[in-house]
Amino acid sequence: MLKSRGILQTFCRYKHGKNHWSRLENKIYTKDRAMANFDDFYKNVFGNRWNSMRVALLCEHKYVAMINNFGDVEKTAAMLERDGAMNIRDVYNISKKNQELKGGPVIPKRAKIVKEVSEFIDQQKEIEINELYGEKERYHTSDLKTSSKTKEIDYKKPLSKVIEENSEIDCNRVVNPDFGNAGLQEFVPATKIKGMEDWLLESDHYQYYSNTADFPLKIEMVQEFKVPENLQLFTYEKGNISSFRTPSRCSTGVFSHFLMDGASILPPLALDIQPNDYVFDACAAPGGKSLLMIQSHLPKVLISNDSSLGRCNRLTKLMNQFIYEFGENKSKHRCVIRNEDARITSEFGSYDKVLVDVPCTTDRHSVNVDDNNIFKTGRIKERLRLPELQSAILTNCIKLLKPGGSIVYSTCSLSPVQNDGVVHMALSNVFKDHGITMTINDLSLVMQPFFSIMKFENPKGLKYGQMVIPFLPANFGPMYFCKMTRNV
Ligand SMILES: C[S@@+](CC[C@H](N)C(=O)[O-])C[C@H]1O[C@@H](n2cnc3c(N)ncnc32)[C@H](O)[C@@H]1O
């Protein structure tokens, strides 16, 4: 009797409990919310191409293997070659040579689509601002648009004159007081959407791509790019979905190789670190990109910084697993782990190279894993504030550069707001607040030899940076990165 009651209770729990199949079927998982959000936003940005990116994001992720120079290098290289992997430096050099034999690379063009996208977003913006804030706001927004259009900056003028005139433009503008001093209006601050969080989608409140740059800007095409001699990075060719062996312990006790998203190698490589450079990795944890920079043996000093203590601990653990005697002899490896908010680091003018790999919507993670997902209902404000956080980190990190020093900004998001939009905001901030001007280093030419192993977004669709997009035969990314150099 007792036994049958137990069975009945279990049955009822199963039938009516939270794990009942009908409940599970109807449950909206956080990763589904993330996908619904991306479907809404990215379809408008990428059109039909979003469908193939979407499939790739949901399928198995592709990795590259970085050989650990503190382990048994030859043995690991031989093992990877035996398994059919190719050295990325060889792939790059051969592709480059082939391009030259075919008459040289095609000079890429930018920014046609940007205009179309921005026009579309402008229309959206008008409609949505009216809906959210009423007619009064339309008056302000259109006023702001006209005033910024009527007074264009002449970039050939001396900097001091430009600053003087720029401040005059600011004074003449009708700035919407509800939007703070955001003259460029890239996005509505998260504080302005209080109470609307439940139904807000990404594209409902962000406004980006201000076509008018109210700062002087030079764009230079980078002509030279090299994978450093000390780095041994291996990949399988496009279409080959073999996976790498699990790293094993070497005779020195460290792991043989490190597996990372293939597109993640590009931001630190784009930095083009030179021997004896002082390097700052602003958002370093869990540490893949810092590890790559250490493996190149190029930096004189690398400060690997992260604002999260827990993640700094993960970073230290990673370094101990891959760098021989890291804990005992940090000075030998010239790598220092620091736990600081990169928005307030104040070593201004100190670094030759800075990497800013910011927290973002981590698109691939968000559509696949519920845990630690930024699309959780409780994290809406944090998510909507991301562009503010990203631009504050980038703005401060630009100030850490020596004149002539370079910075690479990167995200693993497809969102134009978090990518070109944040770069635009930071360029505007450093000019307006500190008179710092930057040159965009356009990497679209030197990235072309990577086309044989990764899928890149057409530079026409981007304003400042490059982007590796998810693609089934080469399922890396997404990874956006933009290189800039501080003018003297
Ligand atoms: C995308 S992850 C960085 C990944 C890392 N670069 C790598 O290659 O492994 C972003 C990191 O930024 C850190 N972060 C967030 N806000 C920060 C801030 N204000 N200053 C410094 N780090 C921050 C997070 O703790 C997180 O570890």
The ligand as a Gaussian input file, in Angstrom:
#p B3LYP/6-31G(d) Opt

LIG

0 1
 C       35.514000      38.702000     -23.882000
 S       36.200000      38.516000     -22.319000
 C       37.921000      38.596000     -22.675000
 C       38.487000      37.353000     -23.275000
 C       39.999000      37.337000     -23.288000
 N       40.546000      38.465000     -24.003000
 C       40.562000      36.067000     -23.874000
 O       41.115000      36.086000     -24.961000
 O       40.463000      35.036000     -23.220000
 C       35.910000      40.043000     -21.553000
 C       36.527000      40.201000     -20.192000
 O       36.399000      41.573000     -19.813000
 C       36.327000      41.633000     -18.414000
 N       35.827000      42.976000     -18.061000
 C       34.548000      43.412000     -17.994000
 N       34.519000      44.712000     -17.646000
 C       35.803000      45.113000     -17.509000
 C       36.410000      46.349000     -17.161000
 N       35.685000      47.429000     -16.889000
 N       37.764000      46.392000     -17.086000
 C       38.505000      45.303000     -17.350000
 N       37.978000      44.104000     -17.676000
 C       36.642000      44.018000     -17.779000
 C       35.444000      40.475000     -18.056000
 O       35.661000      40.084000     -16.716000
 C       35.888000      39.410000     -19.067000
 O       36.829000      38.552000     -18.498000

